[in-house]
Amino acid sequence: MSTPPLRIEVTARPDTLGVIRSALRSWLSELGIDARAADEVLLGVDEAVTNCVEHAYRSAAPGPVVVTATLVDARTVRVTVRDHGRWLPPTPTPALGGVPLRGRGLDILRALSAHVHLDPGPDGTTVTADFTDPAA
């Protein structure tokens, strides 16, 4: 029996991050994804969703964030995070010892995944990331 794709739609608020993490962790466990690889997926997705929560609906009431996850092949999980807000280019942040205090979410996602595609379209932003399970 194969595990069907995962789809989660919630309102982009800080209190829904745990809902997404819990559902994604369970789905990854059903797939038998290595614990370390699962942690990387969870951290990367958390960064992408946090961007939606903090930035997508900055000048409006919080709207939806949709997270989908599929198993592409025996080693690759593809996760897409989509909002219907507005893309705002990153702004410089103060630094402590030369290290930015904020604004590193996409860098973290890129470091954890095999591939990231960012599409800041007129009807929202879509981030797609492929994660590889080295144990598969």
N, CA, C and O atoms as a printed pandas DataFrame, in Angstrom:
     atom_number atom_name residue_name chain_id  residue_number  x_coord  y_coord  z_coord
0              1         N          MET        A               1    0.843   -1.187    0.000
1              2        CA          MET        A               1    0.000    0.000    0.000
2              3         C          MET        A               1    0.883    1.242    0.000
3              4         O          MET        A               1    1.816    1.336    0.797
4              5         N          SER        A               2    0.603    2.180   -0.872
5              6        CA          SER        A               2    1.406    3.402   -0.935
6              7         C          SER        A               2    0.712    4.510   -0.138
7              8         O          SER        A               2   -0.512    4.540   -0.001
8              9         N          THR        A               3    1.528    5.398    0.372
9             10        CA          THR        A               3    1.019    6.532    1.137
10            11         C          THR        A               3    0.589    7.623    0.172
11            12         O          THR        A               3    1.374    8.034   -0.682
12            13         N          PRO        A               4   -0.657    8.105    0.294
13            14        CA          PRO        A               4   -1.107    9.159   -0.620
14            15         C          PRO        A               4   -0.399   10.476   -0.312
15            16         O          PRO        A               4    0.142   10.653    0.779
16            17         N          PRO        A               5   -0.403   11.392   -1.267
17            18        CA          PRO        A               5    0.180   12.712   -1.016
18            19         C          PRO        A               5   -0.510   13.380    0.172
19            20         O          PRO        A               5   -1.641   13.046    0.526
20            21         N          LEU        A               6    0.192   14.319    0.768
21            22        CA          LEU        A               6   -0.322   15.069    1.906
22            23         C          LEU        A               6   -0.744   16.453    1.435
23            24         O          LEU        A               6   -0.052   17.077    0.630
24            25         N          ARG        A               7   -1.874   16.933    1.934
25            26        CA          ARG        A               7   -2.315   18.308    1.653
26            27         C          ARG        A               7   -2.863   18.893    2.942
27            28         O          ARG        A               7   -3.755   18.326    3.573
28            29         N          ILE        A               8   -2.315   20.035    3.320
29            30        CA          ILE        A               8   -2.745   20.739    4.527
30            31         C          ILE        A               8   -3.066   22.168    4.113
31            32         O          ILE        A               8   -2.261   22.823    3.451
32            33         N          GLU        A               9   -4.239   22.649    4.501
33            34        CA          GLU        A               9   -4.582   24.047    4.275
34            35         C          GLU        A               9   -5.035   24.642    5.596
35            36         O          GLU        A               9   -5.999   24.177    6.204
36            37         N          VAL        A              10   -4.330   25.673    6.031
37            38        CA          VAL        A              10   -4.639   26.351    7.285
38            39         C          VAL        A              10   -4.497   27.854    7.069
39            40         O          VAL        A              10   -4.011   28.303    6.031
40            41         N          THR        A              11   -4.922   28.612    8.052
41            42        CA          THR        A              11   -4.716   30.052    8.017
42            43         C          THR        A              11   -3.285   30.350    8.428
43            44         O          THR        A              11   -2.772   29.746    9.370
44            45         N          ALA        A              12   -2.638   31.269    7.737
45            46        CA          ALA        A              12   -1.231   31.605    7.981
46            47         C          ALA        A              12   -1.101   32.413    9.274
47            48         O          ALA        A              12   -1.009   33.641    9.263
48            49         N          ARG        A              13   -1.097   31.676   10.387
49            50        CA          ARG        A              13   -0.928   32.283   11.719
50            51         C          ARG        A              13    0.121   31.473   12.469
51            52         O          ARG        A              13    0.303   30.290   12.180
52            53         N          PRO        A              14    0.806   32.078   13.416
53            54        CA          PRO        A              14    1.839   31.345   14.162
54            55         C          PRO        A              14    1.326   30.073   14.835
55            56         O          PRO        A              14    2.054   29.084   14.919
56            57         N          ASP        A              15    0.082   30.087   15.315
57            58        CA          ASP        A              15   -0.434   28.920   16.028
58            59         C          ASP        A              15   -0.725   27.734   15.109
59            60         O          ASP        A              15   -1.007   26.645   15.609
60            61         N          THR        A              16   -0.668   27.902   13.792
61            62        CA          THR        A              16   -0.915   26.777   12.887
62            63         C          THR        A              16    0.373   26.072   12.459
63            64         O          THR        A              16    0.316   25.036   11.795
64            65         N          LEU        A              17    1.528   26.618   12.828
65            66        CA          LEU        A              17    2.800   25.965   12.482
66            67         C          LEU        A              17    2.878   24.567   13.085
67            68         O          LEU        A              17    3.343   23.634   12.431
68            69         N          GLY        A              18    2.428   24.418   14.322
69            70        CA          GLY        A              18    2.457   23.113   14.978
70            71         C          GLY        A              18    1.557   22.099   14.293
71            72         O          GLY        A              18    1.893   20.917   14.230
72            73         N          VAL        A              19    0.414   22.549   13.776
73            74        CA          VAL        A              19   -0.502   21.671   13.047
74            75         C          VAL        A              19    0.198   21.116   11.807
75            76         O          VAL        A              19    0.113   19.923   11.517
76            77         N          ILE        A              20    0.882   21.985   11.088
77            78        CA          ILE        A              20    1.586   21.573    9.870
78            79         C          ILE        A              20    2.719   20.610   10.228
79            80         O          ILE        A              20    2.860   19.561    9.600
80            81         N          ARG        A              21    3.526   20.961   11.232
81            82        CA          ARG        A              21    4.640   20.088   11.644
82            83         C          ARG        A              21    4.145   18.700   12.037
83            84         O          ARG        A              21    4.725   17.692   11.634
84            85         N          SER        A              22    3.080   18.649   12.818
85            86        CA          SER        A              22    2.559   17.363   13.288
86            87         C          SER        A              22    2.072   16.495   12.128
87            88         O          SER        A              22    2.395   15.309   12.056
88            89         N          ALA        A              23    1.301   17.083   11.231
89            90        CA          ALA        A              23    0.776   16.320   10.091
90            91         C          ALA        A              23    1.908   15.858    9.173
91            92         O          ALA        A              23    1.904   14.722    8.698
92            93         N          LEU        A              24    2.874   16.739    8.928
93            94        CA          LEU        A              24    3.988   16.385    8.053
94            95         C          LEU        A              24    4.868   15.319    8.702
95            96         O          LEU        A              24    5.319   14.397    8.021
96            97         N          ARG        A              25    5.120   15.431   10.008
97            98        CA          ARG        A              25    5.924   14.420   10.705
98            99         C          ARG        A              25    5.265   13.038   10.606
99           100         O          ARG        A              25    5.941   12.043   10.345
100          101         N          SER        A              26    3.950   12.980   10.812
101          102        CA          SER        A              26    3.228   11.706   10.712
102          103         C          SER        A              26    3.315   11.130    9.308
103          104         O          SER        A              26    3.537    9.932    9.135
104          105         N          TRP        A              27    3.140   11.983    8.310
105          106        CA          TRP        A              27    3.196   11.539    6.913
106          107         C          TRP        A              27    4.580   10.995    6.578
107          108         O          TRP        A              27    4.698    9.937    5.961
108          109         N          LEU        A              28    5.627   11.712    6.983
109          110        CA          LEU        A              28    6.996   11.256    6.722
110          111         C          LEU        A              28    7.277    9.931    7.431
111          112         O          LEU        A              28    7.971    9.068    6.893
112          113         N          SER        A              29    6.741    9.775    8.627
113          114        CA          SER        A              29    6.911    8.528    9.369
114          115         C          SER        A              29    6.240    7.368    8.638
115          116         O          SER        A              29    6.806    6.278    8.549
116          117         N          GLU        A              30    5.038    7.598    8.118
117          118        CA          GLU        A              30    4.347    6.560    7.344
118          119         C          GLU        A              30    5.172    6.108    6.143
119          120         O          GLU        A              30    5.142    4.939    5.757
120          121         N          LEU        A              31    5.907    7.052    5.561
121          122        CA          LEU        A              31    6.739    6.726    4.409
122          123         C          LEU        A              31    8.019    5.990    4.808
123          124         O          LEU        A              31    8.687    5.401    3.958
124          125         N          GLY        A              32    8.358    6.024    6.082
125          126        CA          GLY        A              32    9.593    5.397    6.545
126          127         C          GLY        A              32   10.815    6.251    6.267
127          128         O          GLY        A              32   11.920    5.727    6.129
128          129         N          ILE        A              33   10.629    7.567    6.183
129          130        CA          ILE        A              33   11.741    8.479    5.928
130          131         C          ILE        A              33   12.670    8.479    7.144
131          132         O          ILE        A              33   12.206    8.528    8.283
132          133         N          ASP        A              34   13.956    8.425    6.903
133          134        CA          ASP        A              34   14.977    8.468    7.941
134          135         C          ASP        A              34   14.733    9.660    8.868
135          136         O          ASP        A              34   14.350   10.734    8.403
136          137         N          ALA        A              35   14.950    9.481   10.174
137          138        CA          ALA        A              35   14.660   10.528   11.163
138          139         C          ALA        A              35   15.421   11.820   10.880
139          140         O          ALA        A              35   14.858   12.908   11.003
140          141         N          ARG        A              36   16.682   11.714   10.507
141          142        CA          ARG        A              36   17.462   12.926   10.227
142          143         C          ARG        A              36   16.911   13.648    8.990
143          144         O          ARG        A              36   16.770   14.871    8.991
144          145         N          ALA        A              37   16.604   12.886    7.944
145          146        CA          ALA        A              37   16.039   13.488    6.735
146          147         C          ALA        A              37   14.682   14.120    7.043
147          148         O          ALA        A              37   14.371   15.194    6.528
148          149         N          ALA        A              38   13.877   13.466    7.874
149          150        CA          ALA        A              38   12.572   14.016    8.247
150          151         C          ALA        A              38   12.748   15.337    8.996
151          152         O          ALA        A              38   12.002   16.288    8.761
152          153         N          ASP        A              39   13.726   15.398    9.893
153          154        CA          ASP        A              39   13.985   16.642   10.626
154          155         C          ASP        A              39   14.359   17.772    9.673
155          156         O          ASP        A              39   13.959   18.917    9.882
156          157         N          GLU        A              40   15.121   17.459    8.633
157          158        CA          GLU        A              40   15.503   18.481    7.654
158          159         C          GLU        A              40   14.287   18.969    6.871
159          160         O          GLU        A              40   14.152   20.164    6.610
160          161         N          VAL        A              41   13.408   18.048    6.497
161          162        CA          VAL        A              41   12.177   18.442    5.805
162          163         C          VAL        A              41   11.344   19.340    6.712
163          164         O          VAL        A              41   10.858   20.385    6.279
164          165         N          LEU        A              42   11.181   18.939    7.959
165          166        CA          LEU        A              42   10.366   19.712    8.902
166          167         C          LEU        A              42   10.938   21.107    9.115
167          168         O          LEU        A              42   10.187   22.082    9.134
168          169         N          LEU        A              43   12.242   21.217    9.274
169          170        CA          LEU        A              43   12.863   22.527    9.473
170          171         C          LEU        A              43   12.708   23.392    8.225
171          172         O          LEU        A              43   12.363   24.570    8.325
172          173         N          GLY        A              44   12.960   22.817    7.056
173          174        CA          GLY        A              44   12.827   23.577    5.812
174          175         C          GLY        A              44   11.416   24.062    5.572
175          176         O          GLY        A              44   11.209   25.215    5.192
176          177         N          VAL        A              45   10.440   23.194    5.790
177          178        CA          VAL        A              45    9.041   23.569    5.594
178          179         C          VAL        A              45    8.628   24.604    6.637
179          180         O          VAL        A              45    7.883   25.535    6.329
180          181         N          ASP        A              46    9.103   24.445    7.852
181          182        CA          ASP        A              46    8.808   25.430    8.893
182          183         C          ASP        A              46    9.308   26.817    8.487
183          184         O          ASP        A              46    8.620   27.812    8.716
184          185         N          GLU        A              47   10.482   26.890    7.895
185          186        CA          GLU        A              47   11.015   28.175    7.426
186          187         C          GLU        A              47   10.134   28.767    6.328
187          188         O          GLU        A              47    9.839   29.962    6.345
188          189         N          ALA        A              48    9.714   27.939    5.377
189          190        CA          ALA        A              48    8.876   28.428    4.276
190          191         C          ALA        A              48    7.514   28.899    4.780
191          192         O          ALA        A              48    7.020   29.942    4.352
192          193         N          VAL        A              49    6.911   28.140    5.683
193          194        CA          VAL        A              49    5.601   28.520    6.214
194          195         C          VAL        A              49    5.726   29.765    7.091
195          196         O          VAL        A              49    4.849   30.628    7.066
196          197         N          THR        A              50    6.796   29.862    7.857
197          198        CA          THR        A              50    7.009   31.050    8.678
198          199         C          THR        A              50    7.097   32.293    7.802
199          200         O          THR        A              50    6.605   33.352    8.189
200          201         N          ASN        A              51    7.714   32.183    6.631
201          202        CA          ASN        A              51    7.734   33.313    5.699
202          203         C          ASN        A              51    6.313   33.722    5.313
203          204         O          ASN        A              51    6.013   34.914    5.234
204          205         N          CYS        A              52    5.444   32.752    5.073
205          206        CA          CYS        A              52    4.046   33.069    4.750
206          207         C          CYS        A              52    3.381   33.783    5.921
207          208         O          CYS        A              52    2.709   34.799    5.744
208          209         N          VAL        A              53    3.576   33.243    7.109
209          210        CA          VAL        A              53    2.946   33.815    8.300
210          211         C          VAL        A              53    3.402   35.258    8.516
211          212         O          VAL        A              53    2.588   36.133    8.810
212          213         N          GLU        A              54    4.697   35.502    8.369
213          214        CA          GLU        A              54    5.245   36.813    8.688
214          215         C          GLU        A              54    5.130   37.836    7.561
215          216         O          GLU        A              54    5.065   39.036    7.826
216          217         N          HIS        A              55    5.106   37.381    6.314
217          218        CA          HIS        A              55    5.235   38.325    5.210
218          219         C          HIS        A              55    4.092   38.353    4.196
219          220         O          HIS        A              55    3.773   39.421    3.674
220          221         N          ALA        A              56    3.476   37.229    3.909
221          222        CA          ALA        A              56    2.533   37.159    2.784
222          223         C          ALA        A              56    1.326   38.064    2.947
223          224         O          ALA        A              56    0.852   38.660    1.980
224          225         N          TYR        A              57    0.834   38.164    4.160
225          226        CA          TYR        A              57   -0.392   38.923    4.389
226          227         C          TYR        A              57   -0.116   40.135    5.281
227          228         O          TYR        A              57   -0.943   40.515    6.110
228          229         N          ARG        A              58    1.036   40.719    5.099
229          230        CA          ARG        A              58    1.500   41.802    5.961
230          231         C          ARG        A              58    0.514   42.960    6.059
231          232         O          ARG        A              58    0.339   43.522    7.140
232          233         N          SER        A              59   -0.121   43.322    4.979
233          234        CA          SER        A              59   -1.029   44.471    5.003
234          235         C          SER        A              59   -2.497   44.043    4.947
235          236         O          SER        A              59   -3.359   44.837    4.567
236          237         N          ALA        A              60   -2.786   42.789    5.324
237          238        CA          ALA        A              60   -4.157   42.287    5.275
238          239         C          ALA        A              60   -4.352   41.248    6.378
239          240         O          ALA        A              60   -3.403   40.868    7.064
240          241         N          ALA        A              61   -5.576   40.802    6.533
241          242        CA          ALA        A              61   -5.857   39.723    7.480
242          243         C          ALA        A              61   -5.161   38.452    6.997
243          244         O          ALA        A              61   -4.997   38.259    5.792
244          245         N          PRO        A              62   -4.751   37.586    7.920
245          246        CA          PRO        A              62   -4.092   36.342    7.494
246          247         C          PRO        A              62   -4.975   35.537    6.554
247          248         O          PRO        A              62   -6.181   35.409    6.766
248          249         N          GLY        A              63   -4.363   35.006    5.527
249          250        CA          GLY        A              63   -5.064   34.183    4.554
250          251         C          GLY        A              63   -4.543   32.763    4.598
251          252         O          GLY        A              63   -3.837   32.384    5.533
252          253         N          PRO        A              64   -4.885   31.981    3.600
253          254        CA          PRO        A              64   -4.503   30.569    3.610
254          255         C          PRO        A              64   -3.041   30.330    3.251
255          256         O          PRO        A              64   -2.425   31.085    2.499
256          257         N          VAL        A              65   -2.516   29.258    3.814
257          258        CA          VAL        A              65   -1.250   28.685    3.383
258          259         C          VAL        A              65   -1.547   27.207    3.126
259          260         O          VAL        A              65   -2.165   26.530    3.948
260          261         N          VAL        A              66   -1.095   26.725    1.973
261          262        CA          VAL        A              66   -1.345   25.344    1.575
262          263         C          VAL        A              66    0.004   24.641    1.457
263          264         O          VAL        A              66    0.902   25.096    0.749
264          265         N          VAL        A              67    0.121   23.529    2.165
265          266        CA          VAL        A              67    1.326   22.716    2.119
266          267         C          VAL        A              67    0.952   21.383    1.502
267          268         O          VAL        A              67    0.037   20.709    1.975
268          269         N          THR        A              68    1.662   20.999    0.442
269          270        CA          THR        A              68    1.464   19.678   -0.152
270          271         C          THR        A              68    2.801   18.952   -0.144
271          272         O          THR        A              68    3.861   19.564   -0.282
272          273         N          ALA        A              69    2.730   17.657    0.018
273          274        CA          ALA        A              69    3.948   16.841    0.011
274          275         C          ALA        A              69    3.671   15.563   -0.767
275          276         O          ALA        A              69    2.639   14.917   -0.585
276          277         N          THR        A              70    4.606   15.214   -1.634
277          278        CA          THR        A              70    4.486   13.996   -2.423
278          279         C          THR        A              70    5.817   13.266   -2.426
279          280         O          THR        A              70    6.879   13.874   -2.288
280          281         N          LEU        A              71    5.741   11.974   -2.583
281          282        CA          LEU        A              71    6.939   11.162   -2.747
282          283         C          LEU        A              71    7.202   11.076   -4.245
283          284         O          LEU        A              71    6.434   10.461   -4.985
284          285         N          VAL        A              72    8.296   11.699   -4.689
285          286        CA          VAL        A              72    8.624   11.755   -6.116
286          287         C          VAL        A              72    9.202   10.427   -6.578
287          288         O          VAL        A              72    8.829    9.904   -7.628
288          289         N          ASP        A              73   10.114    9.893   -5.786
289          290        CA          ASP        A              73   10.693    8.576   -6.040
290          291         C          ASP        A              73   11.115    8.008   -4.690
291          292         O          ASP        A              73   10.815    8.603   -3.655
292          293         N          ALA        A              74   11.794    6.887   -4.679
293          294        CA          ALA        A              74   12.131    6.217   -3.422
294          295         C          ALA        A              74   12.972    7.073   -2.483
295          296         O          ALA        A              74   13.013    6.808   -1.281
296          297         N          ARG        A              75   13.644    8.095   -3.012
297          298        CA          ARG        A              75   14.542    8.904   -2.190
298          299         C          ARG        A              75   14.141   10.368   -2.061
299          300         O          ARG        A              75   14.754   11.093   -1.278
300          301         N          THR        A              76   13.139   10.827   -2.798
301          302        CA          THR        A              76   12.865   12.262   -2.870
302          303         C          THR        A              76   11.439   12.609   -2.446
303          304         O          THR        A              76   10.464   12.050   -2.950
304          305         N          VAL        A              77   11.350   13.548   -1.507
305          306        CA          VAL        A              77   10.078   14.113   -1.084
306          307         C          VAL        A              77   10.019   15.539   -1.627
307          308         O          VAL        A              77   10.953   16.319   -1.441
308          309         N          ARG        A              78    8.927   15.873   -2.292
309          310        CA          ARG        A              78    8.720   17.231   -2.812
310          311         C          ARG        A              78    7.635   17.900   -1.975
311          312         O          ARG        A              78    6.531   17.378   -1.817
312          313         N          VAL        A              79    7.982   19.068   -1.447
313          314        CA          VAL        A              79    7.032   19.830   -0.639
314          315         C          VAL        A              79    6.811   21.183   -1.301
315          316         O          VAL        A              79    7.758   21.854   -1.712
316          317         N          THR        A              80    5.554   21.567   -1.396
317          318        CA          THR        A              80    5.190   22.871   -1.944
318          319         C          THR        A              80    4.435   23.650   -0.868
319          320         O          THR        A              80    3.523   23.132   -0.224
320          321         N          VAL        A              81    4.841   24.908   -0.693
321          322        CA          VAL        A              81    4.180   25.815    0.244
322          323         C          VAL        A              81    3.666   26.990   -0.578
323          324         O          VAL        A              81    4.430   27.657   -1.275
324          325         N          ARG        A              82    2.358   27.233   -0.487
325          326        CA          ARG        A              82    1.732   28.275   -1.323
326          327         C          ARG        A              82    0.871   29.186   -0.467
327          328         O          ARG        A              82    0.146   28.736    0.420
328          329         N          ASP        A              83    0.968   30.476   -0.753
329          330        CA          ASP        A              83    0.080   31.446   -0.118
330          331         C          ASP        A              83   -0.595   32.259   -1.209
331          332         O          ASP        A              83   -0.272   32.120   -2.388
332          333         N          HIS        A              84   -1.523   33.098   -0.814
333          334        CA          HIS        A              84   -2.232   33.960   -1.768
334          335         C          HIS        A              84   -1.992   35.433   -1.437
335          336         O          HIS        A              84   -2.792   36.304   -1.777
336          337         N          GLY        A              85   -0.888   35.680   -0.775
337          338        CA          GLY        A              85   -0.540   37.041   -0.388
338          339         C          GLY        A              85    0.336   37.712   -1.434
339          340         O          GLY        A              85    0.348   37.327   -2.603
340          341         N          ARG        A              86    1.071   38.728   -0.983
341          342        CA          ARG        A              86    1.947   39.479   -1.879
342          343         C          ARG        A              86    3.392   39.208   -1.539
343          344         O          ARG        A              86    3.771   39.182   -0.368
344          345         N          TRP        A              87    4.200   39.006   -2.567
345          346        CA          TRP        A              87    5.636   38.839   -2.399
346          347         C          TRP        A              87    6.255   40.194   -2.089
347          348         O          TRP        A              87    5.986   41.180   -2.774
348          349         N          LEU        A              88    7.063   40.233   -1.081
349          350        CA          LEU        A              88    7.814   41.435   -0.753
350          351         C          LEU        A              88    9.287   41.078   -0.805
351          352         O          LEU        A              88    9.720   40.139   -0.137
352          353         N          PRO        A              89   10.063   41.814   -1.589
353          354        CA          PRO        A              89   11.489   41.509   -1.655
354          355         C          PRO        A              89   12.115   41.594   -0.262
355          356         O          PRO        A              89   11.703   42.415    0.558
356          357         N          PRO        A              90   13.108   40.747    0.003
357          358        CA          PRO        A              90   13.769   40.793    1.309
358          359         C          PRO        A              90   14.350   42.182    1.569
359          360         O          PRO        A              90   14.853   42.847    0.662
360          361         N          THR        A              91   14.267   42.595    2.818
361          362        CA          THR        A              91   14.841   43.871    3.211
362          363         C          THR        A              91   16.030   43.606    4.121
363          364         O          THR        A              91   16.035   42.638    4.881
364          365         N          PRO        A              92   17.034   44.465    4.044
365          366        CA          PRO        A              92   18.190   44.270    4.914
366          367         C          PRO        A              92   17.773   44.305    6.386
367          368         O          PRO        A              92   16.885   45.064    6.774
368          369         N          THR        A              93   18.418   43.487    7.183
369          370        CA          THR        A              93   18.131   43.450    8.615
370          371         C          THR        A              93   19.383   43.814    9.387
371          372         O          THR        A              93   20.496   43.653    8.885
372          373         N          PRO        A              94   19.210   44.299   10.594
373          374        CA          PRO        A              94   20.397   44.576   11.410
374          375         C          PRO        A              94   21.206   43.295   11.603
375          376         O          PRO        A              94   20.668   42.188   11.556
376          377         N          ALA        A              95   22.478   43.466   11.815
377          378        CA          ALA        A              95   23.354   42.309   11.992
378          379         C          ALA        A              95   24.019   42.368   13.352
379          380         O          ALA        A              95   24.238   43.441   13.914
380          381         N          LEU        A              96   24.329   41.214   13.857
381          382        CA          LEU        A              96   25.062   41.074   15.099
382          383         C          LEU        A              96   26.353   40.351   14.754
383          384         O          LEU        A              96   26.331   39.171   14.405
384          385         N          GLY        A              97   27.454   41.033   14.847
385          386        CA          GLY        A              97   28.723   40.418   14.478
386          387         C          GLY        A              97   28.799   40.061   13.008
387          388         O          GLY        A              97   29.486   39.111   12.634
388          389         N          GLY        A              98   28.088   40.826   12.156
389          390        CA          GLY        A              98   28.110   40.571   10.720
390          391         C          GLY        A              98   27.100   39.538   10.253
391          392         O          GLY        A              98   26.981   39.300    9.051
392          393         N          VAL        A              99   26.364   38.912   11.180
393          394        CA          VAL        A              99   25.377   37.892   10.825
394          395         C          VAL        A              99   23.984   38.511   10.937
395          396         O          VAL        A              99   23.628   39.026   11.998
396          397         N          PRO        A             100   23.186   38.471    9.858
397          398        CA          PRO        A             100   21.834   39.031    9.921
398          399         C          PRO        A             100   21.014   38.368   11.020
399          400         O          PRO        A             100   21.099   37.157   11.223
400          401         N          LEU        A             101   20.228   39.161   11.722
401          402        CA          LEU        A             101   19.385   38.629   12.785
402          403         C          LEU        A             101   18.150   37.929   12.227
403          404         O          LEU        A             101   17.590   37.048   12.880
404          405         N          ARG        A             102   17.724   38.310   11.036
405          406        CA          ARG        A             102   16.539   37.720   10.414
406          407         C          ARG        A             102   16.781   37.591    8.914
407          408         O          ARG        A             102   17.809   38.028    8.396
408          409         N          GLY        A             103   15.812   36.981    8.224
409          410        CA          GLY        A             103   15.880   36.932    6.773
410          411         C          GLY        A             103   16.730   35.812    6.211
411          412         O          GLY        A             103   17.261   35.930    5.107
412          413         N          ARG        A             104   16.867   34.724    6.959
413          414        CA          ARG        A             104   17.695   33.616    6.482
414          415         C          ARG        A             104   16.886   32.378    6.123
415          416         O          ARG        A             104   17.459   31.327    5.837
416          417         N          GLY        A             105   15.552   32.490    6.136
417          418        CA          GLY        A             105   14.691   31.337    5.906
418          419         C          GLY        A             105   14.924   30.639    4.584
419          420         O          GLY        A             105   15.046   29.414    4.547
420          421         N          LEU        A             106   14.988   31.395    3.493
421          422        CA          LEU        A             106   15.223   30.768    2.188
422          423         C          LEU        A             106   16.625   30.178    2.099
423          424         O          LEU        A             106   16.818   29.136    1.473
424          425         N          ASP        A             107   17.599   30.828    2.713
425          426        CA          ASP        A             107   18.963   30.270    2.738
426          427         C          ASP        A             107   18.987   28.938    3.479
427          428         O          ASP        A             107   19.644   27.992    3.044
428          429         N          ILE        A             108   18.273   28.866    4.594
429          430        CA          ILE        A             108   18.201   27.609    5.346
430          431         C          ILE        A             108   17.520   26.539    4.506
431          432         O          ILE        A             108   17.997   25.406    4.440
432          433         N          LEU        A             109   16.412   26.889    3.866
433          434        CA          LEU        A             109   15.697   25.933    3.022
434          435         C          LEU        A             109   16.600   25.434    1.896
435          436         O          LEU        A             109   16.619   24.238    1.602
436          437         N          ARG        A             110   17.336   26.323    1.275
437          438        CA          ARG        A             110   18.253   25.914    0.195
438          439         C          ARG        A             110   19.358   24.992    0.706
439          440         O          ARG        A             110   19.764   24.062    0.010
440          441         N          ALA        A             111   19.842   25.248    1.918
441          442        CA          ALA        A             111   20.904   24.419    2.487
442          443         C          ALA        A             111   20.404   23.015    2.837
443          444         O          ALA        A             111   21.174   22.056    2.778
444          445         N          LEU        A             112   19.148   22.886    3.194
445          446        CA          LEU        A             112   18.601   21.597    3.628
446          447         C          LEU        A             112   18.079   20.736    2.488
447          448         O          LEU        A             112   17.986   19.517    2.628
448          449         N          SER        A             113   17.741   21.344    1.377
449          450        CA          SER        A             113   17.089   20.608    0.293
450          451         C          SER        A             113   18.003   20.456   -0.907
451          452         O          SER        A             113   19.019   21.139   -1.034
452          453         N          ALA        A             114   17.612   19.539   -1.787
453          454        CA          ALA        A             114   18.381   19.295   -3.003
454          455         C          ALA        A             114   18.085   20.333   -4.076
455          456         O          ALA        A             114   18.917   20.601   -4.942
456          457         N          HIS        A             115   16.881   20.920   -4.009
457          458        CA          HIS        A             115   16.462   21.887   -5.024
458          459         C          HIS        A             115   15.344   22.746   -4.450
459          460         O          HIS        A             115   14.457   22.240   -3.763
460          461         N          VAL        A             116   15.385   24.045   -4.730
461          462        CA          VAL        A             116   14.320   24.968   -4.316
462          463         C          VAL        A             116   13.934   25.812   -5.521
463          464         O          VAL        A             116   14.792   26.311   -6.250
464          465         N          HIS        A             117   12.626   25.964   -5.717
465          466        CA          HIS        A             117   12.118   26.853   -6.754
466          467         C          HIS        A             117   11.168   27.831   -6.090
467          468         O          HIS        A             117   10.245   27.428   -5.383
468          469         N          LEU        A             118   11.393   29.112   -6.317
469          470        CA          LEU        A             118   10.562   30.182   -5.759
470          471         C          LEU        A             118    9.825   30.861   -6.894
471          472         O          LEU        A             118   10.440   31.311   -7.861
472          473         N          ASP        A             119    8.502   30.937   -6.780
473          474        CA          ASP        A             119    7.678   31.596   -7.789
474          475         C          ASP        A             119    6.826   32.671   -7.111
475          476         O          ASP        A             119    5.749   32.378   -6.593
476          477         N          PRO        A             120    7.318   33.931   -7.117
477          478        CA          PRO        A             120    6.547   35.022   -6.519
478          479         C          PRO        A             120    5.557   35.600   -7.512
479          480         O          PRO        A             120    5.776   36.683   -8.055
480          481         N          GLY        A             121    4.474   34.886   -7.750
481          482        CA          GLY        A             121    3.498   35.296   -8.754
482          483         C          GLY        A             121    2.552   36.371   -8.265
483          484         O          GLY        A             121    2.567   36.726   -7.086
484          485         N          PRO        A             122    1.724   36.896   -9.166
485          486        CA          PRO        A             122    0.801   37.984   -8.822
486          487         C          PRO        A             122   -0.324   37.542   -7.881
487          488         O          PRO        A             122   -0.936   38.380   -7.219
488          489         N          ASP        A             123   -0.600   36.247   -7.815
489          490        CA          ASP        A             123   -1.685   35.738   -6.966
490          491         C          ASP        A             123   -1.157   34.972   -5.769
491          492         O          ASP        A             123   -1.863   34.132   -5.210
492          493         N          GLY        A             124    0.071   35.249   -5.370
493          494        CA          GLY        A             124    0.657   34.555   -4.227
494          495         C          GLY        A             124    2.026   34.006   -4.573
495          496         O          GLY        A             124    2.483   34.069   -5.714
496          497         N          THR        A             125    2.653   33.474   -3.561
497          498        CA          THR        A             125    3.998   32.925   -3.715
498          499         C          THR        A             125    3.955   31.422   -3.528
499          500         O          THR        A             125    3.265   30.909   -2.646
500          501         N          THR        A             126    4.707   30.721   -4.376
501          502        CA          THR        A             126    4.837   29.275   -4.259
502          503         C          THR        A             126    6.305   28.935   -4.111
503          504         O          THR        A             126    7.144   29.383   -4.892
504          505         N          VAL        A             127    6.604   28.137   -3.097
505          506        CA          VAL        A             127    7.955   27.639   -2.881
506          507         C          VAL        A             127    7.890   26.121   -2.974
507          508         O          VAL        A             127    7.110   25.483   -2.268
508          509         N          THR        A             128    8.704   25.550   -3.838
509          510        CA          THR        A             128    8.772   24.105   -3.995
510          511         C          THR        A             128   10.179   23.649   -3.659
511          512         O          THR        A             128   11.157   24.208   -4.156
512          513         N          ALA        A             129   10.279   22.636   -2.816
513          514        CA          ALA        A             129   11.597   22.123   -2.407
514          515         C          ALA        A             129   11.596   20.611   -2.488
515          516         O          ALA        A             129   10.631   19.957   -2.092
516          517         N          ASP        A             130   12.687   20.059   -3.004
517          518        CA          ASP        A             130   12.898   18.615   -3.049
518          519         C          ASP        A             130   13.905   18.237   -1.979
519          520         O          ASP        A             130   14.987   18.820   -1.898
520          521         N          PHE        A             131   13.549   17.263   -1.162
521          522        CA          PHE        A             131   14.407   16.772   -0.093
522          523         C          PHE        A             131   14.773   15.329   -0.397
523          524         O          PHE        A             131   13.921   14.549   -0.822
524          525         N          THR        A             132   16.020   14.971   -0.184
525          526        CA          THR        A             132   16.493   13.623   -0.472
526          527         C          THR        A             132   16.765   12.881    0.830
527          528         O          THR        A             132   17.402   13.414    1.738
528          529         N          ASP        A             133   16.282   11.652    0.912
529          530        CA          ASP        A             133   16.541   10.784    2.059
530          531         C          ASP        A             133   17.743    9.918    1.716
531          532         O          ASP        A             133   17.621    8.988    0.919
532          533         N          PRO        A             134   18.905   10.205    2.301
533          534        CA          PRO        A             134   20.099    9.439    1.957
534          535         C          PRO        A             134   20.024    7.975    2.397
535          536         O          PRO        A             134   20.779    7.140    1.900
536          537         N          ALA        A             135   19.120    7.663    3.325
537          538        CA          ALA        A             135   19.015    6.298    3.815
538          539         C          ALA        A             135   18.153    5.417    2.931
539          540         O          ALA        A             135   18.126    4.199    3.105
540          541         N          ALA        A             136   17.453    6.017    1.989
541          542        CA          ALA        A             136   16.537    5.234    1.138
542          543         C          ALA        A             136   17.290    4.428    0.107
543          544         O          ALA        A             136   16.677    3.716   -0.688
